[in-house]
Amino acid sequence: MASGKPSVLFVCVHNAGRSQMAAAFLAHLAGDAVEVRSAGSAPAGEVNPVVVDAMSEVGIDVSAETPKILTVDAVQASDVCVTMGCGDSCPVFPGKRYLDWPVADPAGQGIEAVRPVRDEIERRVRGLIEELGVQGLA
């Protein structure tokens, strides 16, 4: 917590769905109380358009986000690293807190299948905000 506030990194393989939704929910719900990052071990070219649509349904715009490559620096700069289906591709460092959220991959799914994934991620993010003890906006 170099900045005095907790830092969270969300990681999934393509950084185009789950980790983007989680990062967007945390930024939306916690505001400036938490530093938020997301990355992928094999980033896609763009955020999944169905994810963009699903998030816009709940008033969060992720259309301008771009998938980013997972770096050692990003992990080292984070207090909590939340993995979402990336297996062993996330580097592990002593002293970091790791959480693994087994959330379904929205890749190749329609909006009806992505909505419950989105809602599960929101539920988990709200729980994380409580665990971190930050005063969120919602």
FENFENRA-V319540 format. One record per helix or strand of 3 or more residues. SS is the DSSP state (hx for helix, st for strand). FROM is the first residue (numbers start at 0). LEN is the number of residues. Records with the same first field share a line. If there is no record, write none. Layout:
SS=FROM-LEN ; FROM-LEN
This chain:
st=6-6 ; 34-6 ; 79-4 ; 96-4
hx=17-16 ; 48-8 ; 71-5 ; 86-3 ; 110-22
